Amino acid sequence: MRFGIKTRPEHTSWQQMLDVWLAADELEIFESAWNWDHFYPLSGDLAGPNLEGWTMLAALAQATHRIRIGCQVTGMIYRHPAVLANMAATVDIISGGRLELGLGAGWNQQECDAYGIELPPLKQRFDLFDEGVEAIVRLLSEPVTTLDGRYVRLTEARCEPKPVQRPHPPITIGGRGPKRTLRAAARWAQQWHGFVESPEGWRELDGALRAHCADLGRDHTEIIRSTNVVVPPEPDISEVVEQVAAHAGLGIDLVVLNLPHRAEPELVGKLADAVAPLA
């Protein structure tokens, strides 16, 4: 089992998040660090502060030197895919080739209503997502891209300079929709990030991913399976370890420890020591 951390940029400060990422960067057991792509907090005071994820990633790419970095996950509805492709290439270059490109269809009605961002019905949203992922992959890997989609249209489009990682940074697709999300993961992703509500539910989703891979002629073992384990405020470390260990028999490759708000760097060190026997 492998490990990462996630810091939610809500109800916290830039300095607090930076300190935690710098601490994780020094601990080899943590292979990746993640934030999220929201503009409003998702818990507590919904009118409270929330730092923007991708500008933060660029700064964290410069501040760290080893740990892989990513957004878990980027909402396709928030940015044109060509703009996002250029952002991803730039952050991958800044980080020296450490970007994990997290992508999802998007879902937050409150943010969309507040900012006047269209949140299409589910089918259209996933049609847009499929076209968007294809556009991003092609822009990052091909010299020139033309795409005549219903939602995404590119005409001899370029994305230069290209990212360090070729053909493109690894793609993480997040979500648990068995029909559209997992089929997109089977087609494009190097990592699928899901949620464990129950062992049976996880196995069903994993089975759906395998079925989509078989249908597309892809080896399902090429796709990393990952999930989050929430670390509560003032956690009982032994309980966190028990929850992590419970995932061991589900075929999960990467567990991301979702840290509490305003976590201190010392907590990162304690968690690293605690989960080391499971690595």
C-alpha positions in Angstrom: 0.0 0.0 0.0 1.2 3.5 -0.9 0.3 6.8 0.8 -0.4 10.4 0.0 -1.9 13.4 1.8 -4.6 15.8 1.0 -5.1 19.3 2.4 -8.4 20.9 1.8 -7.8 24.6 1.1 -10.9 25.7 3.1 -10.8 27.5 6.4 -7.0 27.6 6.4 -4.2 29.9 5.4 -1.6 29.6 2.7 1.2 29.4 5.2 -0.5 26.5 7.1 -0.9 24.5 3.9 2.7 25.3 2.7 4.1 24.1 6.1 2.2 20.8 5.8 3.3 20.1 2.2 6.9 20.9 3.1 6.8 18.4 5.9 5.3 15.7 3.7 7.9 16.5 1.0 10.6 15.4 3.5 8.9 12.0 4.3 9.4 9.5 1.6 6.4 7.4 2.7 4.1 10.1 1.2 4.4 9.9 -2.6 1.8 12.5 -3.4 0.1 15.6 -2.0 -3.3 16.8 -3.2 -5.7 19.8 -2.8 -9.1 20.3 -4.4 -10.8 22.4 -7.1 -13.5 24.3 -5.3 -14.2 28.0 -4.8 -16.4 27.7 -1.7 -15.8 25.7 1.4 -17.7 22.4 1.5 -18.0 22.2 5.3 -18.4 24.6 8.2 -19.1 28.2 7.3 -19.9 28.0 3.6 -19.2 31.8 3.4 -15.7 31.2 4.8 -12.3 31.3 3.0 -11.2 28.8 0.4 -8.0 29.1 -1.6 -8.0 28.4 -5.4 -6.4 25.1 -6.2 -4.4 25.5 -9.4 -2.6 28.7 -8.6 -1.8 27.1 -5.3 -0.4 24.0 -7.1 2.0 26.2 -9.1 3.4 27.7 -5.9 3.6 24.4 -4.2 5.4 23.0 -7.3 8.1 25.6 -6.8 8.3 25.1 -3.0 8.6 21.3 -3.0 11.3 19.1 -4.6 10.2 15.5 -4.4 6.6 14.8 -3.7 4.1 14.4 -6.6 1.4 17.1 -6.6 -2.2 17.1 -7.9 -5.7 18.5 -7.6 -8.3 16.0 -6.4 -10.0 16.6 -8.8 -10.3 19.4 -11.3 -13.9 20.2 -12.4 -14.1 20.1 -16.2 -17.0 22.6 -16.1 -14.8 25.4 -14.5 -12.3 25.9 -17.3 -12.1 25.4 -21.1 -10.1 22.1 -21.6 -7.5 23.9 -23.8 -6.9 26.4 -21.0 -6.6 23.6 -18.5 -4.1 21.7 -20.7 -1.9 24.8 -20.8 -2.1 25.1 -17.1 -1.2 21.5 -16.6 1.8 21.7 -18.9 3.0 24.8 -17.1 2.7 23.3 -13.6 4.4 20.1 -14.8 7.3 22.1 -16.0 7.5 24.2 -12.8 7.5 21.0 -10.8 10.1 19.2 -12.9 7.6 16.5 -14.0 5.7 15.8 -10.7 2.2 16.7 -11.7 -0.7 14.2 -11.3 -3.5 15.6 -13.5 -6.8 15.0 -11.6 -10.0 15.3 -13.6 -13.7 15.1 -12.8 -16.9 16.1 -14.4 -17.9 18.7 -11.7 -20.9 18.8 -9.5 -21.2 21.8 -7.2 -24.5 23.5 -7.9 -23.9 26.3 -5.3 -20.6 27.4 -6.9 -22.1 27.3 -10.4 -25.1 29.3 -9.4 -23.0 31.9 -7.6 -20.6 32.4 -10.5 -22.9 32.0 -13.4 -21.2 28.8 -14.6 -23.4 26.4 -16.5 -23.8 23.0 -14.8 -25.4 20.8 -17.5 -27.6 17.9 -16.8 -25.7 14.7 -16.0 -25.6 13.2 -19.5 -24.5 16.4 -21.2 -22.0 17.0 -18.4 -20.3 13.6 -19.0 -20.4 14.1 -22.8 -18.5 17.4 -22.1 -16.2 15.5 -19.8 -15.3 12.9 -22.3 -14.6 15.5 -25.0 -12.6 17.5 -22.5 -10.4 14.7 -21.5 -9.7 13.8 -25.1 -8.9 17.4 -25.9 -6.5 17.7 -22.9 -4.7 14.4 -23.7 -4.3 15.3 -27.3 -3.1 18.9 -26.6 -0.5 17.6 -24.2 0.8 14.9 -26.4 0.3 16.0 -30.0 2.0 18.9 -31.9 -1.3 20.1 -33.3 -4.9 19.1 -32.4 -8.1 19.5 -34.3 -11.3 18.3 -32.6 -14.8 18.8 -33.9 -16.9 17.9 -30.8 -20.3 19.0 -29.7 -18.9 20.8 -26.7 -15.1 21.2 -27.5 -13.9 22.4 -30.8 -10.2 22.9 -31.6 -8.7 24.0 -34.9 -5.0 23.3 -35.4 -4.6 24.0 -31.7 -1.2 24.0 -30.0 -0.1 23.6 -26.4 3.5 24.6 -26.1 5.8 24.0 -24.4 4.9 20.4 -23.8 4.9 19.0 -20.2 8.0 17.2 -18.9 6.2 13.9 -18.5 5.5 12.3 -21.8 3.2 11.6 -23.5 1.4 13.6 -20.7 1.2 13.8 -16.9 -0.6 10.8 -15.4 -4.3 11.3 -15.4 -6.4 10.6 -12.3 -10.1 10.4 -12.9 -12.2 10.8 -9.8 -15.8 9.5 -9.1 -17.9 6.5 -8.7 -20.3 6.5 -11.6 -20.2 2.9 -12.9 -21.3 3.7 -16.5 -19.6 7.0 -17.5 -16.9 7.8 -14.9 -15.4 4.3 -14.8 -15.6 4.0 -18.6 -13.7 7.2 -18.9 -11.2 6.0 -16.4 -10.8 2.7 -18.3 -10.1 4.7 -21.5 -7.9 7.5 -20.3 -6.7 7.2 -16.7 -3.5 6.0 -15.1 -5.3 6.3 -11.7 -8.9 5.9 -10.7 -9.9 7.7 -7.4 -13.0 6.3 -5.7 -14.7 6.3 -2.4 -15.1 3.3 -0.1 -18.6 3.3 1.3 -18.5 -0.4 1.9 -16.3 -3.3 0.9 -19.1 -4.7 -1.3 -19.7 -1.3 -3.0 -16.0 -0.9 -3.7 -15.8 -4.4 -5.2 -18.7 -3.7 -7.5 -17.2 -0.5 -8.8 -13.8 -2.2 -9.3 -15.6 -4.9 -11.2 -17.2 -2.3 -13.4 -13.8 -0.8 -14.1 -12.5 -4.2 -15.0 -15.4 -4.8 -17.3 -14.9 -1.5 -19.1 -11.2 -2.2 -19.5 -12.0 -5.6 -21.0 -14.4 -4.0 -23.4 -11.8 -1.4 -24.5 -9.0 -4.0 -24.7 -7.0 -2.5 -21.9 -5.2 -4.2 -19.0 -7.0 -3.1 -15.8 -3.8 -3.5 -13.8 -2.4 -0.5 -15.6 -4.8 1.7 -13.5 -3.9 2.6 -9.9 -6.8 2.4 -7.5 -6.9 5.1 -4.8 -9.2 6.4 -2.1 -9.2 8.8 0.8 -9.2 8.2 4.5 -10.4 11.2 6.5 -8.2 12.1 9.4 -10.5 13.9 12.0 -9.4 16.9 14.2 -7.4 15.7 17.2 -7.3 12.2 15.8 -6.8 8.9 17.5 -3.9 7.8 15.3 -4.6 4.1 16.0 -8.1 4.4 14.7 -6.8 6.0 11.5 -4.4 3.1 11.1 -7.2 0.6 11.6 -9.3 2.3 8.9 -6.4 2.3 6.5 -5.7 -1.4 7.2 -9.3 -2.3 6.5 -8.7 -1.2 2.9 -5.8 -3.5 2.4 -7.8 -6.5 1.1 -9.8 -4.4 -1.4 -7.0 -4.1 -4.0 -6.5 -0.4 -3.2 -3.0 0.7 -4.2 -2.9 4.3 -2.8 -4.5 5.7 0.3 -4.6 9.5 0.6 -4.9 10.7 4.1 -7.3 13.6 4.1 -6.0 15.9 6.8 -8.1 18.1 9.0 -8.3 21.9 8.7 -5.3 23.8 9.9 -3.3 20.6 10.4 0.1 21.0 11.9 3.3 19.6 10.3 3.8 17.5 13.4 0.6 15.5 12.6 2.1 14.6 9.2 5.1 13.0 10.9 3.0 11.1 13.4 0.9 9.7 10.6 4.0 8.7 8.6 5.3 6.7 11.5 1.9 5.1 12.2 1.2 3.9 8.6 4.8 2.8 7.8 4.2 -0.8 8.8 1.4 -1.0 6.2 3.5 0.4 3.3 
